[in-house]
Amino acid sequence: MSRLLLNCDIGESFGSWTMGLDAEVMPFIDCANVACGFHAGDPSIMRKTVSMALSHGVKIGAHPAYQDLVGFGRRSMAYSAQELQDILHYQIGALDGICKAQGGGVSYVKPHGAMYNDMMANPAQLRAVIQAVAAYDSSLPLMLMATRDNSAAQQMGDEYGVTLWFEAFADRAYDSAGKLVSRQLPGAVHHDPEKIIEQALTIARGDNLTASDGSALRLHANTLCVHGDNASSVVAVQGIREALNQQDAQ
């Protein structure tokens, strides 16, 4: 079994408003996707989250988004390629500065919400994101969604010398193309921790998932996205961590 890095969206509180169980989930993950202030987070939250990640030896990733605090970065917005690169550099640089002040640094980039979905649907936008990462620091991996065929994205990453980390989801259903089933459809999100753990292990082994149309789907993933926004999700993350550790020990 290939070892999957567990990543989780972290630091999405804002001011006195709290979101997520960051302290509870941090001990079980490998990578913390830290909000950079545009969809969630603020300088103090970023500092506290970075400190927590460093104390647990967790990799820190920039989690940039469209400038949409009210919509939590989940609404598509019209940006030119240059504007998109500008807001990426602004957010990555802000988090990187907070990391450096504590002896750390940003280790990778994972776009958030609508920016993430739009770059997966629009090759021109994906190119702009890859160019932005390459211009900031080409040694930073870019996290994006694993699908049935990652070859076009991989070719683009190779063109700019940017390492791509392909990401899968343990708690989501997939269609036959390897894309996530819309949350508006029944069965799109798995809530049973045992089912979530089973899907995580299936992906880690490189075995086939069953797509929404019943077809076999194999995802080649480097990292697995997990969630820590409620008690049951933290239980699932802990279960995934323990199951992966057991497999690694065999």
RODO-2510 file (C-alpha; in nm, 4 decimals, decimal comma):
residues 250
     n   res          X          Y          Z
     1     m     0,0000     0,0000     0,0000
     2     s     0,1301     0,3447    -0,0897
     3     r     0,1325     0,5822     0,2032
     4     l    -0,1198     0,8596     0,1532
     5     l    -0,0656     1,1989     0,3113
     6     l    -0,3767     1,3012     0,5032
     7     n    -0,4650     1,6665     0,4439
     8     c    -0,7305     1,8775     0,6150
     9     d    -0,8666     2,2311     0,5731
    10     i    -0,7634     2,4151     0,8883
    11     g    -0,7656     2,7660     1,0351
    12     e    -1,1060     2,8619     0,8965
    13     s    -1,2250     3,0507     1,2030
    14     f    -1,2497     3,4290     1,1855
    15     g    -1,2299     3,6690     1,4788
    16     s    -1,4598     3,5452     1,7535
    17     w    -1,6358     3,3067     1,5124
    18     t    -1,5102     2,9484     1,5388
    19     m    -1,5261     2,6809     1,2718
    20     g    -1,3831     2,3308     1,2851
    21     l    -1,2177     2,1176     1,5502
    22     d    -0,8612     2,2052     1,4556
    23     a    -0,6953     2,1027     1,7817
    24     e    -0,8731     1,7658     1,7788
    25     v    -0,7856     1,6729     1,4198
    26     m    -0,4281     1,8096     1,4013
    27     p    -0,2595     1,5103     1,5729
    28     f    -0,3874     1,2717     1,3029
    29     i    -0,3025     1,4557     0,9793
    30     d     0,0120     1,5072     0,7726
    31     c    -0,0798     1,8321     0,5976
    32     a    -0,2734     2,1379     0,7197
    33     n    -0,4361     2,3505     0,4479
    34     v    -0,4362     2,6877     0,6249
    35     a    -0,6878     2,9530     0,5173
    36     c    -0,5119     3,2722     0,4127
    37     g    -0,7721     3,5374     0,4949
    38     f    -0,9724     3,5693     0,1736
    39     h    -1,2430     3,3087     0,2448
    40     a    -1,1686     3,2513     0,6147
    41     g    -0,8986     3,3056     0,8731
    42     d    -0,7286     3,6236     0,9877
    43     p    -0,3706     3,7034     1,0930
    44     s    -0,4198     3,5889     1,4525
    45     i    -0,5966     3,2671     1,3492
    46     m    -0,3224     3,2015     1,0932
    47     r    -0,0520     3,2501     1,3585
    48     k    -0,2242     3,0172     1,6065
    49     t    -0,2862     2,7526     1,3393
    50     v     0,0732     2,7641     1,2171
    51     s     0,1976     2,7288     1,5752
    52     m    -0,0249     2,4259     1,6299
    53     a     0,0878     2,2619     1,3040
    54     l     0,4554     2,3172     1,3820
    55     s     0,4153     2,1675     1,7296
    56     h     0,2715     1,8495     1,5746
    57     g     0,5215     1,8279     1,2884
    58     v     0,2461     1,8816     1,0301
    59     k     0,3259     2,0248     0,6859
    60     i     0,1748     2,3711     0,6316
    61     g     0,0003     2,4425     0,3044
    62     a    -0,1398     2,7692     0,1755
    63     h    -0,5148     2,7408     0,1157
    64     p    -0,5878     3,0483    -0,1002
    65     a    -0,9307     3,1406    -0,2309
    66     y    -1,1276     3,4014    -0,4173
    67     q    -1,1779     3,7219    -0,2179
    68     d    -1,5178     3,6139    -0,0884
    69     l    -1,5362     3,6141     0,2901
    70     v    -1,9183     3,6335     0,2925
    71     g    -1,9543     3,3368     0,0570
    72     f    -1,6731     3,1367     0,2211
    73     g    -1,4953     3,1262    -0,1143
    74     r    -1,7552     2,8946    -0,2611
    75     r    -1,8850     3,1332    -0,5297
    76     s    -1,7170     3,1542    -0,8693
    77     m    -1,5790     3,5006    -0,9453
    78     a    -1,4407     3,6506    -1,2645
    79     y    -1,0651     3,7121    -1,2487
    80     s    -0,8176     3,7633    -1,5278
    81     a    -0,5172     3,5298    -1,5276
    82     q    -0,3001     3,8106    -1,3908
    83     e    -0,5486     3,9004    -1,1169
    84     l    -0,5685     3,5358    -1,0181
    85     q    -0,1910     3,5144    -0,9905
    86     d    -0,1842     3,8371    -0,7892
    87     i    -0,4296     3,7113    -0,5264
    88     l    -0,2464     3,3796    -0,5056
    89     h     0,0869     3,5518    -0,4436
    90     y    -0,0729     3,7833    -0,1875
    91     q    -0,2173     3,4947     0,0149
    92     i     0,0753     3,2515    -0,0152
    93     g     0,3141     3,5307     0,0819
    94     a     0,1057     3,6319     0,3835
    95     l     0,0981     3,2792     0,5222
    96     d     0,4639     3,2230     0,4381
    97     g     0,5577     3,5332     0,6361
    98     i     0,3641     3,4146     0,9410
    99     c     0,5323     3,0746     0,9073
   100     k     0,8818     3,2246     0,8824
   101     a     0,8240     3,4328     1,1946
   102     q     0,7797     3,1018     1,3806
   103     g     1,0654     2,9166     1,2161
   104     g     0,8604     2,7381     0,9528
   105     g     0,7487     2,7865     0,5962
   106     v     0,4779     2,7031     0,3453
   107     s     0,5325     2,3509     0,2058
   108     y     0,2657     2,3310    -0,0682
   109     v    -0,0407     2,5075    -0,2125
   110     k    -0,4002     2,3854    -0,2242
   111     p    -0,6601     2,6265    -0,3675
   112     h    -0,9944     2,6410    -0,1888
   113     g    -1,3568     2,6098    -0,2896
   114     a    -1,4682     2,7701    -0,6134
   115     m    -1,1098     2,8492    -0,7158
   116     y    -1,0239     2,4787    -0,6843
   117     n    -1,3338     2,3676    -0,8747
   118     d    -1,2892     2,6292    -1,1471
   119     m    -0,9253     2,5387    -1,2121
   120     m    -1,0239     2,1729    -1,2484
   121     a    -1,2924     2,2650    -1,5038
   122     n    -1,0975     2,5312    -1,6966
   123     p    -0,7502     2,4478    -1,8362
   124     a    -0,6674     2,8179    -1,8801
   125     q    -0,7352     2,8814    -1,5130
   126     l    -0,5332     2,5767    -1,4104
   127     r    -0,2449     2,7110    -1,6167
   128     a    -0,2694     3,0482    -1,4403
   129     v    -0,2600     2,8780    -1,0992
   130     i     0,0382     2,6625    -1,1950
   131     q     0,2181     2,9689    -1,3330
   132     a     0,1525     3,1546    -1,0067
   133     v     0,3004     2,8721    -0,7982
   134     a     0,5990     2,8423    -1,0319
   135     a     0,6655     3,2147    -1,0120
   136     y     0,6443     3,2207    -0,6309
   137     d     0,8466     2,9049    -0,5663
   138     s     0,8557     2,6195    -0,8163
   139     s     0,9602     2,3789    -0,5398
   140     l     0,6137     2,4072    -0,3803
   141     p     0,3831     2,1210    -0,4833
   142     l     0,0329     2,2116    -0,6019
   143     m    -0,2548     1,9988    -0,4780
   144     l    -0,5370     1,9261    -0,7213
   145     m    -0,8069     1,6677    -0,7722
   146     a    -0,7278     1,3147    -0,8848
   147     t    -0,9581     1,2061    -1,1685
   148     r    -0,9721     0,9048    -1,3982
   149     d    -0,7136     1,0690    -1,6258
   150     n    -0,4596     1,3121    -1,4755
   151     s    -0,2371     1,3254    -1,7850
   152     a    -0,3317     1,6742    -1,9105
   153     a    -0,2741     1,8346    -1,5710
   154     q     0,0488     1,6416    -1,5250
   155     q     0,1773     1,7613    -1,8615
   156     m     0,1037     2,1208    -1,7601
   157     g     0,2782     2,0775    -1,4262
   158     d     0,5821     1,9294    -1,6008
   159     e     0,5873     2,2235    -1,8413
   160     y     0,6380     2,4683    -1,5516
   161     g     0,8440     2,2403    -1,3291
   162     v     0,5749     2,2242    -1,0601
   163     t     0,5168     1,8997    -0,8693
   164     l     0,1503     1,7989    -0,8573
   165     w    -0,0030     1,6179    -0,5629
   166     f    -0,3234     1,4488    -0,6729
   167     e    -0,5938     1,4455    -0,4088
   168     a    -0,8767     1,2029    -0,3424
   169     f    -1,1662     1,2142    -0,0968
   170     a    -1,2688     0,9404     0,1437
   171     d    -1,6107     1,0839     0,2223
   172     r    -1,7375     1,1677    -0,1282
   173     a    -1,8976     0,9692    -0,4096
   174     y    -1,7411     0,9842    -0,7575
   175     d    -1,8891     0,9779    -1,1064
   176     s    -1,7475     0,7687    -1,3920
   177     a    -1,5010     1,0444    -1,4937
   178     g    -1,3548     1,0492    -1,1439
   179     k    -1,5190     1,3781    -1,0522
   180     l    -1,7080     1,4373    -0,7294
   181     v    -2,0827     1,3812    -0,7376
   182     s    -2,2706     1,7053    -0,6709
   183     r    -2,3612     1,7579    -0,3064
   184     q    -2,7160     1,8274    -0,4246
   185     l    -2,7573     1,4621    -0,5261
   186     p    -2,8401     1,1834    -0,2796
   187     g    -2,5462     0,9746    -0,1640
   188     a    -2,2887     1,2359    -0,2650
   189     v    -2,1414     1,2560     0,0859
   190     h    -2,0566     0,9555     0,3039
   191     h    -2,1333     0,9990     0,6737
   192     d    -2,0689     0,6478     0,8086
   193     p    -1,7131     0,6432     0,9548
   194     e    -1,6689     0,2753     0,8601
   195     k    -1,7564     0,3482     0,4962
   196     i    -1,5216     0,6459     0,4948
   197     i    -1,2349     0,4355     0,6339
   198     e    -1,3075     0,1594     0,3818
   199     q    -1,2926     0,4052     0,0902
   200     a    -0,9686     0,5550     0,2228
   201     l    -0,8046     0,2117     0,2349
   202     t    -0,9328     0,1257    -0,1129
   203     i    -0,7717     0,4396    -0,2532
   204     a    -0,4490     0,3776    -0,0605
   205     r    -0,4219     0,0241    -0,2004
   206     g    -0,4808     0,1481    -0,5536
   207     d    -0,7909    -0,0694    -0,5834
   208     n    -1,1018     0,0232    -0,7773
   209     l    -1,3802     0,2336    -0,6340
   210     t    -1,7350     0,1941    -0,7598
   211     a    -1,8475     0,5077    -0,9445
   212     s    -2,2020     0,6402    -0,9219
   213     d    -2,2972     0,4585    -1,2452
   214     g    -2,1610     0,1285    -1,1160
   215     s    -1,8421     0,1331    -1,3221
   216     a    -1,4971     0,0621    -1,1780
   217     l    -1,2875     0,3692    -1,1020
   218     r    -0,9206     0,3731    -1,0055
   219     l    -0,7729     0,6940    -0,8670
   220     h    -0,3970     0,7469    -0,8506
   221     a    -0,3686     0,9759    -0,5495
   222     n    -0,0831     1,1160    -0,3421
   223     t    -0,2984     1,2626    -0,0681
   224     l    -0,6375     1,2115     0,0899
   225     c    -0,8581     1,4986     0,2010
   226     v    -1,0219     1,4480     0,5396
   227     h    -1,2472     1,6776     0,7388
   228     g    -1,2471     1,7841     1,1024
   229     d    -1,5507     2,0082     1,1324
   230     n    -1,7543     1,7838     1,3643
   231     a    -1,7018     1,5069     1,6173
   232     s    -1,7937     1,2235     1,3790
   233     s    -1,5488     1,3474     1,1151
   234     v    -1,2677     1,3569     1,3721
   235     v    -1,3512     0,9960     1,4638
   236     a    -1,3277     0,9074     1,0937
   237     v    -0,9907     1,0814     1,0594
   238     q    -0,8556     0,8975     1,3627
   239     g    -0,9822     0,5704     1,2185
   240     i    -0,8188     0,6375     0,8822
   241     r    -0,4901     0,7259     1,0502
   242     e    -0,4910     0,4074     1,2572
   243     a    -0,5859     0,1903     0,9581
   244     l    -0,3122     0,3371     0,7407
   245     n    -0,0564     0,2975     1,0186
   246     q    -0,1529    -0,0675     1,0581
   247     q    -0,1075    -0,1264     0,6860
   248     d     0,2308     0,0499     0,6881
   249     a     0,3459    -0,1746     0,9731
   250     q     0,2640    -0,4952     0,7822
***
